[in-house]
Amino acid sequence: MSTLRRYLRREILIDTLSLLAVIVMIFAFFDLINELGDVGRRGRTLATAFLYVTLHLPSRIYELAPIAALLGTLSVLARMVSTSELTVMRVSGMSLAQISLTIFQVSVPIALVTFLAGEFVAPPADRLAQTVRAVHHNSNNQMIAQQFSSGFWFKEQYTFANIRAATASHVLMDVRLYEFDDAMRLQRIRSAERGTFSETDNAWLLDNIEVTEIGSGHHTHVHTEPFYTWQTVLRPSILTVFQIPPEKLEIKTLYDNIRILEKSAQPTSRFEIALWIKLVYPVSVFVMMLLALPFSQFQRRQGSAFSRLLIGSMLGITFYFLGQLFSYLGVLNDWPPLTSALVPLIVFLGITFALLWRQERR
């Protein structure tokens, strides 16, 4: 029996990795075609396009791993059904529970690699890719972060900060600090040309400050200062949100952003949902692989191997878009973050168990 399990694990692993490589290369090819449209513009070269696509590969691997796991498992099991290998395994005493356990054993290393790629490789690679693109699209100032036309707004206690933009090296441009008293009366406006983060002082150092003091009777006094040390909970890590979406950030960065936004009384639902999705995402690899088991059990007359693979592809795409849908619905309707992250997994896991139970009854 152990020989059969080793054989099944090896076949599933080989097919999954092979299909993952093929699918990633297909997506990379289309990414490259998309980037070739900018070659020759703003100093963009073919080498830059290849570099951008290459840096985006870890993110593609992370996104496509569950779908590749589904297709790889379905491919192996469908092939075994067509050659009656799976029937021989079942007759030899290998139950569906044992096959499911074997699939789980294969899913663990795949899920682990997927998690590591999404946590330690994809986020920095994506940031570097966006920086490469930004440098050529904005060669003069290398702007990468700008939330609205008026810039990025941030609130901390009685201070409202407006940052027009930030560069690839996390230099703030055109910073305005609106300081209010406890009665929410405007007391002071600080305008700075630029700001850089000092790791030593754990603060932002603003240069060329113009300070507008607003006194009683709406009298104002304007003076300049060479620099100003801005002590704030805002860190360069929160600026990465405007380079890559929260769903692709590291767990630590997501947690830091949630903490900062909570301190400034700003919505955190999107970051909380992204955090939970990040934590449960590796489980989706096993769910997708297990989903292949009931579809591979159909007799040959009920559909060819190609049709089963087509169904598997549609299921994988449906799972991906269902996850995206519940993520957006969770943000819009302020659902509990864990609910938004788990519903797609629970739905597909329920479908899998229902189909397996139906087949066992038959």
N, C-alpha and C positions, 0 to 999 in steps of 0.2 A: 504493500500500500504506500509506503514511503517513497518508493521508486516512482509510482504514478504521480504522487504529489510533487516531487522534484521535477518531473517531466512537465507537468502542467504549469508550475511556477516559471520554469525556464522559457517555455513557449510564450506565455503571456508577457513576460518581461521583455523578450526580444521583439515581439510584435509591437508592444506599446512604445518602446524606445524608437523603433524604426518609423512607426507612424508619426510619432511626435516630431522626429527630425524632418520628415517629409512635409507635414503640415506647417511647421515653423518656416521652412524654406519657401513654401508657397506664399505665406503671408509676408515674408521678407522680400520676396520678388515684387509683390504688389506695392509694398512700402517703398522699394527702390524706384519703381515706375513713378510713384507719386512725387518722390524727391527729385527725379530727373527733370521735372518741369521747371525747377528753380536753378538748374545748373546754367552757369553763364550770367546769372543776375547777381548784382551786389557782391561780386567776387566769389560767388559760390562755385565750387569745383566738383568734379566727379568724385574725387577722393573724399571731399566733405560729405557728399551724399552717401557714399559707402560707409563712412565712419558713423553717420547718424543711424543708418539702418542696423549696423553691427551693434551699436550701443543699445538699440531698442530690442535686440534679440532676447535678453534675459526676461524682459517683461512679457514678450510673446510666449516664451516657454512657460512662465507662471500662469498666464491666462489660458493656454491651450492644453495644459497637462491633464485636467479632468476629461476633456473631450478625447484626447489621444488615449487615455486609459480605458475609456468606454469602447472606443473603436478597436483598440488592440485586443482587449479581452473578448469582445464580440467576434472579432475575426478568428481568433484561435478556437473559441467554442463552436462557432458555426462550421469551421473546417473539421473539427472533431465529430460533429454531428453528421456531416456529409460522408465521412469515412467510417462512421460507426465506432470511432474510438471512445466517444463519450458513453455510448451504450455499453461497451465492454467495461468501462470503468464502473458504471452503475451496477452491472451484473456482478462485478468482482467485489461488490460490497461498499463502494464509495457512495455515500449519501450526499444529498444536496447540502446538508450542513457541513460536511467535510470539504466539499468543493468550495463552499462559501468561506470556510476557514482558510483554505489554500489561497483563494483570491485576496483575502484580508492580509495574509502574509506577504503577498506580492505588493499590495497597495502601500504597506508601511514604508519601505524605502523610497517609493515614488512620491508619496505624500511628504516625506521628510525632505527630499531634494527640492520638491516644489516649494515648501515653506522656506527653506534656506535661500532659494533663489529669489523669492518674493520679499524676503526680509533683509538680506545682506547684499544681494547683487543687483537686482532690478532697480530699487530706488536711486542709489547713487549713479547707476548707469543712465537712467532716465533723466536725472538732473543734468548730467554732463551732456547728454544728447540735446536737451533743450537749450543748454548754454551754447553749444556748437551752432545750433540753428539761430539763436538770438544774436550771436556775434556777427553773423553774416546778414541777417535781416535788419539789424540796427547797428551798423558798423561804427557809427559815430559815438553812441552812448551805451550801447550794449544793454538796453532795457529788457528786463525779463518779467517783471512783476508789476501789474497795474490792474486793480480789481474793477474800478469804474473809470469813467472819463475824468472824474475829479481825483482819482487815485485811491489809495487804500486808507480806510478809516478804522481807528482803533480807540477804544475808550477804557480808561483806567481811573477809577474813583472820580475825581472832579476834573480830570484832564481829558480832552478830546484831541487825538493826534490825527493829522492828515499827511500822508506820505504820497506824493505824486507818483513816484516810481522807484524801483530799485534795480541795481545792476546785477550782472551775473556773479560778482564777487560780494554781494550783499552790502553794497554801499547805497544808503538812502539818498534820494534826490528830492530837493524842494520840500522840506519838512516844515509843517506848521503845528504848533502846540497851542491849543485854546484852553486856558486855565480858568476855572470857575471857583467861586466860594461855595460854602455849604448851602447857601440860598439860591444857588445856580445863577449867580450874577457874574458876567464875564469880567475878569480882573486883569488878564494879561494875555497877549498873543506873542509867541516867539516864532520867528520865521528864520529858517536856516537854509543855506544853499545845499549842504550835503551833511551826511552823518555816517560815521563808521563805528562798528562795535568793538569795544575794548575788552578782551578776555581778562585782562589784569584788573580793571575797575568794575567789570561785570555791568557795563553801562554803555550807552551810545554817546559818542563824542560828536557834538554838532559844531559846525564851523560857520563863521561869518553870520552871526545872529543879529537880527533886527528885532528889538523888543518894544512892543507897544503897551504901555501901562495905562489902564483905564481907571481913573479915579472917580470920586463922587462928583455928581453934577455932569457926568459924561465928559469930563476933561481928560485929555489924553496927553501922554508924554512919550516921545519916541527916542530911543537911543540904541547904540550898537554895542555888541560884545564880540570879542574875537572867537570865543568858544563857549560851549555850555555842556555840562555833563548831565545827560538825561537818564535818571534812574527809573527803570521800568521793568515790568515782567516780560515785555516783548523781547523775543530772542530771534536771531537770524533763522532758526528752524521754522518759525511760523511763515516766513516768506517763501519757503519751499512749496507751500500750498498753491502758490500761483505759478509755479513751474510745472508741477505734476499734480494730478487730482488726488484727493485724500485716499482713495482706494488703493493707490500705489505707494503710499508712504510707509515707512517703518513703524512698528508698534510703538517704539519709544517716542518718535516724532508725533504720532497721533495722540498719545497720552499727554505729551507736553502741550500740544495745541488745545486739547480739551481743558486742561488745567488753566491755561492762560485765558481762554474764552470764558470759562466759568468765573474767574476773578473779575473779568470786565463785564459780566452779566450779558454775554452774547450767546446766541444759539450754538449748541454743540452737537445737535442730533446727527448731522452728516458725518462728523468725525467719530462719534460713538458707534454709529452703524458700520462705518468703514473699519473701525477697530474690531468689532465682533465678527465681521465678515472675514477679516484677516486671520482671526483666531480659529474659526471653524472651517476655513477654506480647505485645509488639507483633508478634512473628513469627506469632502465632496469627491475626492479621488476614489475612495473606497465605495461610496454610494454609486458612482458612475460605473465602476467595475462590476459591482454586484448586480446592477440593473441589466448588464449584458447576459446574466445567467438565464433568466426566464425567456428572453427572446431567442436565445440559442437552442432552446429545448423543442421549438416547434418542429414538427416532422417536415420532411423535404417537400411534401405536397402542399404544405401550408405557406410556402414561400422560399425562394432561392436564397443562397447566401448573400447575393448582391442586394436583394430586397431587405434582408435583415440588417445589413450594413447601412443601407439608406435610412432605415428606420432609426438605427442607432445614431446616425449623424443628426437627424432631425431632433432626436431626444436631447443630444448634447447641446445643440443650438438653442432648443427650448429651455433647457436648464440655465444656460448662460443668460438669456434674455429675461427669464423669470427672476433670476437673482438681481439683475439690473432694475427690473420693474419694482420689486419689493423694496429695493434700496431707495429709489426715488419716492415711492409712495410713503415709506417710513419717514422721510424728511418732510414731505408735504403735509402729512397727517399727524406728525409728531407721535408715531408709534414707538413702543419700547424698542430700543436698538436690537436687543437679543431676538425679539420676535421677527423683525425684518430680516435678520441674518439667517435664522433657522427655518423659516417657513418653506423656502424652496427645497432645502434638504429633507425636511419632514415629508413634504408632498411626494418627492421622488422615492424616498425610502418606503413610504406607505404603498406606492404603486408597485415597487419591487416585491415587498412581502406579500401583497395581495396576489400578484401573478404567480409567485412561487407556491403559495398555499393552494391556489387553483390547480396548478399542475400536479402537486402532490396528491390532491383529492382525486384527480383523474387517474 
